[in-house]
Structures are given as C-alpha cells and as structure tokens.
Amino acid sequence: MVKDVARNPSLLSRRDWATAEDIHGFDAQPIRFKDEVLGVLALFTRIPIPEQGPAWLRIFADYIGVAFVNARAFEENDRLRARLELETAYLREEVREAKALGDIIGQSDSLKQLQRQIDMVAPTDATVLILGESGTGKELVAREIHQRSRRSEQPLIRVNCASVPRELYESEFFGHTKGAFTGAIKDRPGRFEAADGGTLLLDEVGEIPPTCRANSCASCRKNNTSASARKPPGPSMSVSSPPAIAI
C-alpha cells in the first residue's frame, strides 16, 4: 500500500504515468478463497489512501473471491448437467430398445409374434380374448394393448370376476340406483360405465354365472373396449367373434 505517492515516489515503477494521471495513492489486496489465491484487486486513487481504505478493499476482495468460486461452481454444474442429460438420453434410448414390448421383456420369436399381434389389435376397437395358463402374463398383454391404443389416456378398469358374489354381478357390472335392493343407499355406476372410453378388463371371465353372461356379452358388443380374462390351456391370443380382448 502507498498512502501518498508524493511522500514515497520511489515505490511506483511508473512514476511519470502516476504524475501525469495525478495519482496520489495505491493499494492492493489478494483475492483469496480459503488457501487459494485467485487474483489481485488493485486500486489507484487521486487522493491519499484513507485510513479505512485497506479494510474496505479487503472486504471487496473477499466478495470477489466468493463470486469467482461461485461462478466456477456454476460452470462445473452446467458441464455436469449437460453430461448427465446426454447420459440420460442414451439410457432412455437403451431402455426403449430393451423394452420394445413395454413391460414384456424378451426377444424370442414367440414374443416377437406376440408383439405383432398386439400391434395389430391395439389400434382397433376390437374386443380381444387372450388365452394362456396361469402366470404366463395375460394381464401384461392386456395392459400393453391398452397402453398402445388410443384409449391409453383413459382408465383401465380391472374386475376379478371370481371375487364378485353371484348375487351382486349385475350391480357390479351395470350399477344400481338408490333403493334398488336392501343396502342400496345411493346410486352407484357399474364397471362398464366406469370404463367408458377406456378398457374393461374381466379377469377370470369364465366364473361369470351363466345367467349373467348374456347381458355381459351384449354389453361387450356395445362397448368400444372390454377385456376378458380366463385360464384355458394353451398360451395363445386370438380375436373372438364378437371381437374381445382376453387374458
């Protein structure tokens, strides 16, 4: 620090310049962050350096040091973010390739044939029957058909027909009005109405009582989408007549 150049002119290497610019004072403080020196903050004044000048310059230098470190951290964050976004895009592409069948994972000829069948029926309003042994993934196929259809934004309503009491089948599927029977305290929509615009998945459809099957089949004909599931032998998928999705 040079408080007054006039008293110590030898401390400046460019005295002619200082005289021409009427420089009277000089101070410099290192710009530091922790133990790292990032630069120097130098100040030339046209008045002698005041007593509090070095303290204020020290404060400014500390703030500048923090700003430098923050800027460097932000730059590093931007670099890491760009790298992460690139890796994420790559991984998403890998997942899309690995899950060409959605949640159905595999590359066998049988699964490729299944994919072609799903692609064939998903864009339609057909009612599809999916056949297969228990545990072969019939519900996965039904959900994949729903996801690939234009109804994918609408609900997929699943009903386990085996768990519905025989006397409540019509109420469960077609709903009821208030007072229709003992315990009907309010109107209740049925599963067909709840699935309007979406997909109705009927699991264990073979458990529907014979007396209710006629109404259920008629509703499947009228609804755009309905899914029926049962457990007959032989893993295969076929479109029934009338069309139906079954798992």
PyRosetta script that sets phi, psi and omega in degrees:
from pyrosetta import init, pose_from_sequence

init()
pose = pose_from_sequence("MVKDVARNPSLLSRRDWATAEDIHGFDAQPIRFKDEVLGVLALFTRIPIPEQGPAWLRIFADYIGVAFVNARAFEENDRLRARLELETAYLREEVREAKALGDIIGQSDSLKQLQRQIDMVAPTDATVLILGESGTGKELVAREIHQRSRRSEQPLIRVNCASVPRELYESEFFGHTKGAFTGAIKDRPGRFEAADGGTLLLDEVGEIPPTCRANSCASCRKNNTSASARKPPGPSMSVSSPPAIAI")
pose.set_psi(1, 135.2)
pose.set_omega(1, 174.2)
pose.set_phi(2, -118.8)
pose.set_psi(2, 107.0)
pose.set_omega(2, -177.8)
pose.set_phi(3, -68.5)
pose.set_psi(3, -40.7)
pose.set_omega(3, -177.4)
pose.set_phi(4, -145.4)
pose.set_psi(4, 111.5)
pose.set_omega(4, -177.6)
pose.set_phi(5, -62.0)
pose.set_psi(5, -32.7)
pose.set_omega(5, -178.4)
pose.set_phi(6, -60.8)
pose.set_psi(6, -30.9)
pose.set_omega(6, -179.1)
pose.set_phi(7, -85.0)
pose.set_psi(7, -27.7)
pose.set_omega(7, -178.0)
pose.set_phi(8, -134.7)
pose.set_psi(8, 64.8)
pose.set_omega(8, -176.6)
pose.set_phi(9, -64.2)
pose.set_psi(9, -24.9)
pose.set_omega(9, -177.4)
pose.set_phi(10, -70.3)
pose.set_psi(10, -14.0)
pose.set_omega(10, -178.8)
pose.set_phi(11, -76.2)
pose.set_psi(11, -13.5)
pose.set_omega(11, 178.8)
pose.set_phi(12, -103.7)
pose.set_psi(12, 133.5)
pose.set_omega(12, 180.0)
pose.set_phi(13, -77.3)
pose.set_psi(13, -26.8)
pose.set_omega(13, -179.9)
pose.set_phi(14, -114.1)
pose.set_psi(14, 71.9)
pose.set_omega(14, -176.4)
pose.set_phi(15, -67.3)
pose.set_psi(15, -34.1)
pose.set_omega(15, 179.3)
pose.set_phi(16, -63.0)
pose.set_psi(16, -43.1)
pose.set_omega(16, 179.1)
pose.set_phi(17, -63.5)
pose.set_psi(17, -43.0)
pose.set_omega(17, -179.3)
pose.set_phi(18, -62.7)
pose.set_psi(18, -38.8)
pose.set_omega(18, 179.4)
pose.set_phi(19, -68.3)
pose.set_psi(19, -43.1)
pose.set_omega(19, -179.7)
pose.set_phi(20, -63.1)
pose.set_psi(20, -36.4)
pose.set_omega(20, -178.2)
pose.set_phi(21, -90.1)
pose.set_psi(21, 2.9)
pose.set_omega(21, 179.8)
pose.set_phi(22, 59.4)
pose.set_psi(22, 42.4)
pose.set_omega(22, 179.5)
pose.set_phi(23, -80.2)
pose.set_psi(23, 129.0)
pose.set_omega(23, 179.4)
pose.set_phi(24, -114.2)
pose.set_psi(24, -24.5)
pose.set_omega(24, -176.1)
pose.set_phi(25, -140.7)
pose.set_psi(25, 156.2)
pose.set_omega(25, 178.8)
pose.set_phi(26, -147.1)
pose.set_psi(26, 138.7)
pose.set_omega(26, 174.7)
pose.set_phi(27, -146.9)
pose.set_psi(27, 150.0)
pose.set_omega(27, 178.9)
pose.set_phi(28, -144.1)
pose.set_psi(28, 139.7)
pose.set_omega(28, 178.4)
pose.set_phi(29, -132.4)
pose.set_psi(29, 137.8)
pose.set_omega(29, 177.5)
pose.set_phi(30, -70.7)
pose.set_psi(30, 140.5)
pose.set_omega(30, 174.7)
pose.set_phi(31, -90.5)
pose.set_psi(31, 109.4)
pose.set_omega(31, -174.6)
pose.set_phi(32, -125.0)
pose.set_psi(32, 152.3)
pose.set_omega(32, 168.5)
pose.set_phi(33, -136.0)
pose.set_psi(33, 113.5)
pose.set_omega(33, -171.9)
pose.set_phi(34, 57.7)
pose.set_psi(34, -119.8)
pose.set_omega(34, -177.2)
pose.set_phi(35, -100.7)
pose.set_psi(35, 7.6)
pose.set_omega(35, -176.8)
pose.set_phi(36, -101.6)
pose.set_psi(36, 129.0)
pose.set_omega(36, 176.0)
pose.set_phi(37, -92.4)
pose.set_psi(37, 119.8)
pose.set_omega(37, -176.1)
pose.set_phi(38, -98.3)
pose.set_psi(38, -18.8)
pose.set_omega(38, -178.3)
pose.set_phi(39, 168.4)
pose.set_psi(39, -164.0)
pose.set_omega(39, -179.1)
pose.set_phi(40, -135.1)
pose.set_psi(40, 136.3)
pose.set_omega(40, 173.5)
pose.set_phi(41, -104.1)
pose.set_psi(41, 111.9)
pose.set_omega(41, -177.7)
pose.set_phi(42, -111.1)
pose.set_psi(42, 145.1)
pose.set_omega(42, -177.3)
pose.set_phi(43, -137.2)
pose.set_psi(43, 122.3)
pose.set_omega(43, 171.4)
pose.set_phi(44, -104.7)
pose.set_psi(44, 136.0)
pose.set_omega(44, -178.3)
pose.set_phi(45, -125.7)
pose.set_psi(45, 154.6)
pose.set_omega(45, 176.1)
pose.set_phi(46, -95.8)
pose.set_psi(46, 11.8)
pose.set_omega(46, 172.4)
pose.set_phi(47, -132.6)
pose.set_psi(47, 158.8)
pose.set_omega(47, 175.4)
pose.set_phi(48, -58.9)
pose.set_psi(48, 145.3)
pose.set_omega(48, -179.3)
pose.set_phi(49, -62.8)
pose.set_psi(49, 123.4)
pose.set_omega(49, 178.3)
pose.set_phi(50, -70.8)
pose.set_psi(50, 165.6)
pose.set_omega(50, -176.8)
pose.set_phi(51, -59.8)
pose.set_psi(51, -38.6)
pose.set_omega(51, -178.0)
pose.set_phi(52, -86.8)
pose.set_psi(52, -0.5)
pose.set_omega(52, -177.7)
pose.set_phi(53, -58.4)
pose.set_psi(53, -51.1)
pose.set_omega(53, -179.6)
pose.set_phi(54, -59.4)
pose.set_psi(54, -37.1)
pose.set_omega(54, -180.0)
pose.set_phi(55, -64.7)
pose.set_psi(55, -44.2)
pose.set_omega(55, 178.4)
pose.set_phi(56, -65.7)
pose.set_psi(56, -39.3)
pose.set_omega(56, 178.9)
pose.set_phi(57, -65.1)
pose.set_psi(57, -35.5)
pose.set_omega(57, 176.9)
pose.set_phi(58, -63.0)
pose.set_psi(58, -41.3)
pose.set_omega(58, 178.7)
pose.set_phi(59, -62.5)
pose.set_psi(59, -46.2)
pose.set_omega(59, 178.9)
pose.set_phi(60, -61.2)
pose.set_psi(60, -41.2)
pose.set_omega(60, -179.4)
pose.set_phi(61, -63.9)
pose.set_psi(61, -38.7)
pose.set_omega(61, 178.3)
pose.set_phi(62, -65.5)
pose.set_psi(62, -42.5)
pose.set_omega(62, 177.5)
pose.set_phi(63, -62.4)
pose.set_psi(63, -41.4)
pose.set_omega(63, 179.4)
pose.set_phi(64, -64.1)
pose.set_psi(64, -39.0)
pose.set_omega(64, 178.0)
pose.set_phi(65, -60.6)
pose.set_psi(65, -44.2)
pose.set_omega(65, 178.1)
pose.set_phi(66, -63.4)
pose.set_psi(66, -41.2)
pose.set_omega(66, 179.9)
pose.set_phi(67, -62.9)
pose.set_psi(67, -41.2)
pose.set_omega(67, 177.8)
pose.set_phi(68, -60.1)
pose.set_psi(68, -47.9)
pose.set_omega(68, -177.9)
pose.set_phi(69, -64.0)
pose.set_psi(69, -41.8)
pose.set_omega(69, 178.2)
pose.set_phi(70, -62.3)
pose.set_psi(70, -43.1)
pose.set_omega(70, 179.0)
pose.set_phi(71, -61.9)
pose.set_psi(71, -40.8)
pose.set_omega(71, 178.2)
pose.set_phi(72, -65.4)
pose.set_psi(72, -38.9)
pose.set_omega(72, 178.3)
pose.set_phi(73, -66.3)
pose.set_psi(73, -41.2)
pose.set_omega(73, 178.0)
pose.set_phi(74, -62.6)
pose.set_psi(74, -40.6)
pose.set_omega(74, 178.7)
pose.set_phi(75, -62.5)
pose.set_psi(75, -41.4)
pose.set_omega(75, 178.0)
pose.set_phi(76, -66.1)
pose.set_psi(76, -39.7)
pose.set_omega(76, 177.4)
pose.set_phi(77, -62.1)
pose.set_psi(77, -42.2)
pose.set_omega(77, 178.4)
pose.set_phi(78, -62.3)
pose.set_psi(78, -40.5)
pose.set_omega(78, 179.2)
pose.set_phi(79, -65.0)
pose.set_psi(79, -44.7)
pose.set_omega(79, 179.6)
pose.set_phi(80, -67.4)
pose.set_psi(80, -36.9)
pose.set_omega(80, 178.7)
pose.set_phi(81, -64.2)
pose.set_psi(81, -42.9)
pose.set_omega(81, 178.7)
pose.set_phi(82, -62.9)
pose.set_psi(82, -40.3)
pose.set_omega(82, 178.4)
pose.set_phi(83, -66.3)
pose.set_psi(83, -40.9)
pose.set_omega(83, 179.5)
pose.set_phi(84, -64.7)
pose.set_psi(84, -41.6)
pose.set_omega(84, 178.3)
pose.set_phi(85, -62.8)
pose.set_psi(85, -38.8)
pose.set_omega(85, 178.0)
pose.set_phi(86, -65.3)
pose.set_psi(86, -44.4)
pose.set_omega(86, 178.8)
pose.set_phi(87, -65.8)
pose.set_psi(87, -37.0)
pose.set_omega(87, 178.4)
pose.set_phi(88, -64.5)
pose.set_psi(88, -43.2)
pose.set_omega(88, 177.9)
pose.set_phi(89, -61.9)
pose.set_psi(89, -40.0)
pose.set_omega(89, 178.5)
pose.set_phi(90, -64.3)
pose.set_psi(90, -44.9)
pose.set_omega(90, -178.9)
pose.set_phi(91, -65.9)
pose.set_psi(91, -37.6)
pose.set_omega(91, 177.4)
pose.set_phi(92, -62.8)
pose.set_psi(92, -39.2)
pose.set_omega(92, 177.4)
pose.set_phi(93, -64.8)
pose.set_psi(93, -39.9)
pose.set_omega(93, 177.3)
pose.set_phi(94, -62.7)
pose.set_psi(94, -42.3)
pose.set_omega(94, 179.7)
pose.set_phi(95, -65.0)
pose.set_psi(95, -42.1)
pose.set_omega(95, 178.8)
pose.set_phi(96, -60.2)
pose.set_psi(96, -39.6)
pose.set_omega(96, 179.5)
pose.set_phi(97, -70.8)
pose.set_psi(97, -38.9)
pose.set_omega(97, -178.6)
pose.set_phi(98, -72.7)
pose.set_psi(98, -27.7)
pose.set_omega(98, -177.7)
pose.set_phi(99, -112.9)
pose.set_psi(99, 51.8)
pose.set_omega(99, 178.6)
pose.set_phi(100, -61.4)
pose.set_psi(100, -24.0)
pose.set_omega(100, 177.5)
pose.set_phi(101, -102.0)
pose.set_psi(101, 25.0)
pose.set_omega(101, -180.0)
pose.set_phi(102, 69.6)
pose.set_psi(102, -123.4)
pose.set_omega(102, 179.5)
pose.set_phi(103, -81.9)
pose.set_psi(103, -4.1)
pose.set_omega(103, 177.6)
pose.set_phi(104, -92.5)
pose.set_psi(104, 113.7)
pose.set_omega(104, -173.2)
pose.set_phi(105, -104.7)
pose.set_psi(105, 129.4)
pose.set_omega(105, 177.9)
pose.set_phi(106, 156.0)
pose.set_psi(106, 159.7)
pose.set_omega(106, -179.0)
pose.set_phi(107, -130.3)
pose.set_psi(107, 18.0)
pose.set_omega(107, -178.5)
pose.set_phi(108, -72.7)
pose.set_psi(108, 164.2)
pose.set_omega(108, 178.8)
pose.set_phi(109, -61.6)
pose.set_psi(109, -37.1)
pose.set_omega(109, -179.5)
pose.set_phi(110, -64.5)
pose.set_psi(110, -41.9)
pose.set_omega(110, 180.0)
pose.set_phi(111, -71.0)
pose.set_psi(111, -33.9)
pose.set_omega(111, 175.8)
pose.set_phi(112, -65.1)
pose.set_psi(112, -39.0)
pose.set_omega(112, 175.5)
pose.set_phi(113, -64.6)
pose.set_psi(113, -39.4)
pose.set_omega(113, 177.2)
pose.set_phi(114, -62.5)
pose.set_psi(114, -39.9)
pose.set_omega(114, 178.6)
pose.set_phi(115, -61.7)
pose.set_psi(115, -41.8)
pose.set_omega(115, 178.9)
pose.set_phi(116, -63.3)
pose.set_psi(116, -37.8)
pose.set_omega(116, 178.4)
pose.set_phi(117, -67.6)
pose.set_psi(117, -40.2)
pose.set_omega(117, 177.8)
pose.set_phi(118, -63.0)
pose.set_psi(118, -45.4)
pose.set_omega(118, 179.0)
pose.set_phi(119, -62.2)
pose.set_psi(119, -28.3)
pose.set_omega(119, -178.6)
pose.set_phi(120, -74.9)
pose.set_psi(120, -41.1)
pose.set_omega(120, -173.7)
pose.set_phi(121, -94.0)
pose.set_psi(121, -24.1)
pose.set_omega(121, -174.3)
pose.set_phi(122, -59.2)
pose.set_psi(122, -40.9)
pose.set_omega(122, -178.0)
pose.set_phi(123, -73.7)
pose.set_psi(123, -7.9)
pose.set_omega(123, -175.0)
pose.set_phi(124, -96.6)
pose.set_psi(124, 173.3)
pose.set_omega(124, 174.2)
pose.set_phi(125, -100.4)
pose.set_psi(125, 23.9)
pose.set_omega(125, -177.2)
pose.set_phi(126, -69.9)
pose.set_psi(126, 151.5)
pose.set_omega(126, 171.5)
pose.set_phi(127, -93.7)
pose.set_psi(127, 122.7)
pose.set_omega(127, -168.2)
pose.set_phi(128, -113.7)
pose.set_psi(128, 140.4)
pose.set_omega(128, 176.3)
pose.set_phi(129, -110.6)
pose.set_psi(129, 122.2)
pose.set_omega(129, 179.8)
pose.set_phi(130, -109.8)
pose.set_psi(130, 123.1)
pose.set_omega(130, -177.6)
pose.set_phi(131, -108.3)
pose.set_psi(131, 146.8)
pose.set_omega(131, 177.6)
pose.set_phi(132, 169.0)
pose.set_psi(132, 156.8)
pose.set_omega(132, 177.1)
pose.set_phi(133, -66.6)
pose.set_psi(133, 163.0)
pose.set_omega(133, 177.7)
pose.set_phi(134, -62.3)
pose.set_psi(134, 132.5)
pose.set_omega(134, 178.0)
pose.set_phi(135, 88.4)
pose.set_psi(135, 5.2)
pose.set_omega(135, -179.3)
pose.set_phi(136, -89.2)
pose.set_psi(136, -1.2)
pose.set_omega(136, 174.3)
pose.set_phi(137, 95.2)
pose.set_psi(137, 31.0)
pose.set_omega(137, -179.3)
pose.set_phi(138, -64.4)
pose.set_psi(138, -40.1)
pose.set_omega(138, -179.7)
pose.set_phi(139, -67.5)
pose.set_psi(139, -34.1)
pose.set_omega(139, 175.8)
pose.set_phi(140, -60.7)
pose.set_psi(140, -41.2)
pose.set_omega(140, 179.3)
pose.set_phi(141, -63.9)
pose.set_psi(141, -44.3)
pose.set_omega(141, 179.8)
pose.set_phi(142, -61.4)
pose.set_psi(142, -42.6)
pose.set_omega(142, 179.7)
pose.set_phi(143, -66.8)
pose.set_psi(143, -36.0)
pose.set_omega(143, 178.8)
pose.set_phi(144, -67.5)
pose.set_psi(144, -38.4)
pose.set_omega(144, 175.7)
pose.set_phi(145, -61.3)
pose.set_psi(145, -43.6)
pose.set_omega(145, 179.2)
pose.set_phi(146, -63.0)
pose.set_psi(146, -43.7)
pose.set_omega(146, -177.6)
pose.set_phi(147, -65.8)
pose.set_psi(147, -29.4)
pose.set_omega(147, -178.1)
pose.set_phi(148, -91.4)
pose.set_psi(148, -4.0)
pose.set_omega(148, -178.7)
pose.set_phi(149, -88.9)
pose.set_psi(149, 169.4)
pose.set_omega(149, 176.7)
pose.set_phi(150, -75.1)
pose.set_psi(150, -2.8)
pose.set_omega(150, 177.4)
pose.set_phi(151, -94.7)
pose.set_psi(151, 8.4)
pose.set_omega(151, -171.9)
pose.set_phi(152, -62.1)
pose.set_psi(152, -25.3)
pose.set_omega(152, 178.8)
pose.set_phi(153, -80.8)
pose.set_psi(153, -10.5)
pose.set_omega(153, 178.4)
pose.set_phi(154, -96.5)
pose.set_psi(154, 167.3)
pose.set_omega(154, -173.2)
pose.set_phi(155, -71.7)
pose.set_psi(155, 151.2)
pose.set_omega(155, 168.0)
pose.set_phi(156, -105.4)
pose.set_psi(156, 108.6)
pose.set_omega(156, -176.1)
pose.set_phi(157, -97.3)
pose.set_psi(157, 118.7)
pose.set_omega(157, -178.5)
pose.set_phi(158, -105.2)
pose.set_psi(158, 134.2)
pose.set_omega(158, 177.4)
pose.set_phi(159, -127.9)
pose.set_psi(159, 124.4)
pose.set_omega(159, 173.0)
pose.set_phi(160, -88.7)
pose.set_psi(160, 100.6)
pose.set_omega(160, -173.8)
pose.set_phi(161, -62.2)
pose.set_psi(161, -28.1)
pose.set_omega(161, -177.9)
pose.set_phi(162, -71.2)
pose.set_psi(162, -19.5)
pose.set_omega(162, -176.5)
pose.set_phi(163, -95.9)
pose.set_psi(163, -3.8)
pose.set_omega(163, -178.9)
pose.set_phi(164, -89.8)
pose.set_psi(164, 123.2)
pose.set_omega(164, 177.2)
pose.set_phi(165, -56.4)
pose.set_psi(165, 143.1)
pose.set_omega(165, -175.1)
pose.set_phi(166, -55.4)
pose.set_psi(166, -40.2)
pose.set_omega(166, -175.6)
pose.set_phi(167, -75.9)
pose.set_psi(167, -9.8)
pose.set_omega(167, -178.3)
pose.set_phi(168, -109.1)
pose.set_psi(168, 10.2)
pose.set_omega(168, -177.2)
pose.set_phi(169, -60.6)
pose.set_psi(169, -50.1)
pose.set_omega(169, -176.8)
pose.set_phi(170, -63.6)
pose.set_psi(170, -39.8)
pose.set_omega(170, 177.9)
pose.set_phi(171, -64.8)
pose.set_psi(171, -40.0)
pose.set_omega(171, -178.1)
pose.set_phi(172, -66.4)
pose.set_psi(172, -42.2)
pose.set_omega(172, -175.2)
pose.set_phi(173, -87.1)
pose.set_psi(173, -38.3)
pose.set_omega(173, -172.1)
pose.set_phi(174, -110.7)
pose.set_psi(174, -5.3)
pose.set_omega(174, 178.9)
pose.set_phi(175, 81.0)
pose.set_psi(175, 179.8)
pose.set_omega(175, 178.3)
pose.set_phi(176, -154.5)
pose.set_psi(176, 162.9)
pose.set_omega(176, 177.1)
pose.set_phi(177, -100.9)
pose.set_psi(177, 162.9)
pose.set_omega(177, 179.6)
pose.set_phi(178, -60.3)
pose.set_psi(178, 130.2)
pose.set_omega(178, 178.7)
pose.set_phi(179, 83.5)
pose.set_psi(179, 5.2)
pose.set_omega(179, -178.5)
pose.set_phi(180, -65.3)
pose.set_psi(180, -29.3)
pose.set_omega(180, 177.4)
pose.set_phi(181, -157.5)
pose.set_psi(181, 171.0)
pose.set_omega(181, -179.3)
pose.set_phi(182, -61.4)
pose.set_psi(182, 126.0)
pose.set_omega(182, -179.1)
pose.set_phi(183, 97.6)
pose.set_psi(183, -8.3)
pose.set_omega(183, 177.4)
pose.set_phi(184, -84.0)
pose.set_psi(184, 86.2)
pose.set_omega(184, -173.9)
pose.set_phi(185, -87.9)
pose.set_psi(185, -9.1)
pose.set_omega(185, 178.3)
pose.set_phi(186, -158.9)
pose.set_psi(186, 164.0)
pose.set_omega(186, 176.4)
pose.set_phi(187, -64.7)
pose.set_psi(187, 142.0)
pose.set_omega(187, -179.9)
pose.set_phi(188, -139.3)
pose.set_psi(188, 121.6)
pose.set_omega(188, 178.1)
pose.set_phi(189, -71.7)
pose.set_psi(189, 149.5)
pose.set_omega(189, 178.1)
pose.set_phi(190, -86.0)
pose.set_psi(190, 175.9)
pose.set_omega(190, -178.3)
pose.set_phi(191, -66.7)
pose.set_psi(191, -32.7)
pose.set_omega(191, 178.0)
pose.set_phi(192, -63.1)
pose.set_psi(192, -41.2)
pose.set_omega(192, 178.6)
pose.set_phi(193, -68.7)
pose.set_psi(193, -38.3)
pose.set_omega(193, 179.9)
pose.set_phi(194, -64.6)
pose.set_psi(194, -29.9)
pose.set_omega(194, -178.7)
pose.set_phi(195, -91.7)
pose.set_psi(195, 8.1)
pose.set_omega(195, -178.7)
pose.set_phi(196, -57.1)
pose.set_psi(196, 124.1)
pose.set_omega(196, -178.2)
pose.set_phi(197, 86.7)
pose.set_psi(197, -10.6)
pose.set_omega(197, -179.4)
pose.set_phi(198, -118.5)
pose.set_psi(198, -136.2)
pose.set_omega(198, -177.3)
pose.set_phi(199, -131.2)
pose.set_psi(199, 134.3)
pose.set_omega(199, 174.3)
pose.set_phi(200, -106.1)
pose.set_psi(200, 119.4)
pose.set_omega(200, -178.7)
pose.set_phi(201, -103.9)
pose.set_psi(201, 112.5)
pose.set_omega(201, -179.4)
pose.set_phi(202, -100.1)
pose.set_psi(202, 103.3)
pose.set_omega(202, 179.4)
pose.set_phi(203, -86.5)
pose.set_psi(203, 141.9)
pose.set_omega(203, -177.7)
pose.set_phi(204, 56.2)
pose.set_psi(204, 49.0)
pose.set_omega(204, -175.6)
pose.set_phi(205, -63.7)
pose.set_psi(205, -23.4)
pose.set_omega(205, 178.7)
pose.set_phi(206, -66.5)
pose.set_psi(206, -13.3)
pose.set_omega(206, 179.9)
pose.set_phi(207, -85.9)
pose.set_psi(207, -4.6)
pose.set_omega(207, 177.3)
pose.set_phi(208, -65.7)
pose.set_psi(208, 130.2)
pose.set_omega(208, -179.9)
pose.set_phi(209, -57.8)
pose.set_psi(209, 143.3)
pose.set_omega(209, -179.6)
pose.set_phi(210, -53.8)
pose.set_psi(210, -33.4)
pose.set_omega(210, -177.7)
pose.set_phi(211, -69.3)
pose.set_psi(211, -20.2)
pose.set_omega(211, -178.8)
pose.set_phi(212, -101.1)
pose.set_psi(212, -9.5)
pose.set_omega(212, -174.0)
pose.set_phi(213, -67.6)
pose.set_psi(213, -34.8)
pose.set_omega(213, -177.7)
pose.set_phi(214, -62.5)
pose.set_psi(214, -46.6)
pose.set_omega(214, 178.6)
pose.set_phi(215, -64.0)
pose.set_psi(215, -39.7)
pose.set_omega(215, -179.5)
pose.set_phi(216, -65.0)
pose.set_psi(216, -42.8)
pose.set_omega(216, 179.5)
pose.set_phi(217, -65.2)
pose.set_psi(217, -39.8)
pose.set_omega(217, 178.6)
pose.set_phi(218, -63.3)
pose.set_psi(218, -38.9)
pose.set_omega(218, 179.1)
pose.set_phi(219, -68.1)
pose.set_psi(219, -35.8)
pose.set_omega(219, 177.8)
pose.set_phi(220, -64.7)
pose.set_psi(220, -34.7)
pose.set_omega(220, 178.4)
pose.set_phi(221, -66.2)
pose.set_psi(221, -37.2)
pose.set_omega(221, -175.4)
pose.set_phi(222, -82.7)
pose.set_psi(222, -30.6)
pose.set_omega(222, -178.1)
pose.set_phi(223, -79.5)
pose.set_psi(223, 148.8)
pose.set_omega(223, 179.3)
pose.set_phi(224, -66.3)
pose.set_psi(224, -39.4)
pose.set_omega(224, -176.6)
pose.set_phi(225, -138.8)
pose.set_psi(225, 138.7)
pose.set_omega(225, 171.4)
pose.set_phi(226, -156.6)
pose.set_psi(226, 139.3)
pose.set_omega(226, -178.1)
pose.set_phi(227, -114.5)
pose.set_psi(227, 135.4)
pose.set_omega(227, -180.0)
pose.set_phi(228, -123.9)
pose.set_psi(228, 135.8)
pose.set_omega(228, -177.3)
pose.set_phi(229, -128.8)
pose.set_psi(229, 134.7)
pose.set_omega(229, 173.6)
pose.set_phi(230, -147.8)
pose.set_psi(230, -174.6)
pose.set_omega(230, -173.8)
pose.set_phi(231, -127.0)
pose.set_psi(231, 60.3)
pose.set_omega(231, 174.7)
pose.set_phi(232, -80.2)
pose.set_psi(232, 158.5)
pose.set_omega(232, -179.6)
pose.set_phi(233, -69.8)
pose.set_psi(233, 155.5)
pose.set_omega(233, 175.5)
pose.set_phi(234, 92.5)
pose.set_psi(234, 105.6)
pose.set_omega(234, -179.7)
pose.set_phi(235, -74.9)
pose.set_psi(235, 105.5)
pose.set_omega(235, 178.2)
pose.set_phi(236, -157.8)
pose.set_psi(236, 167.5)
pose.set_omega(236, 177.8)
pose.set_phi(237, -130.1)
pose.set_psi(237, 135.0)
pose.set_omega(237, 179.1)
pose.set_phi(238, -143.6)
pose.set_psi(238, 154.5)
pose.set_omega(238, 174.6)
pose.set_phi(239, -92.8)
pose.set_psi(239, 122.1)
pose.set_omega(239, -176.7)
pose.set_phi(240, -83.2)
pose.set_psi(240, 175.2)
pose.set_omega(240, 176.0)
pose.set_phi(241, -126.4)
pose.set_psi(241, 107.4)
pose.set_omega(241, 8.4)
pose.set_phi(242, -70.4)
pose.set_psi(242, 156.4)
pose.set_omega(242, -176.8)
pose.set_phi(243, -54.2)
pose.set_psi(243, 140.2)
pose.set_omega(243, 178.5)
pose.set_phi(244, -154.8)
pose.set_psi(244, 150.5)
pose.set_omega(244, 172.3)
pose.set_phi(245, -99.1)
pose.set_psi(245, 124.1)
pose.set_omega(245, -179.5)
pose.set_phi(246, -132.9)
pose.set_psi(246, 143.9)
pose.set_omega(246, 177.6)
pose.set_phi(247, -126.7)
pose.dump_pdb("model.pdb")
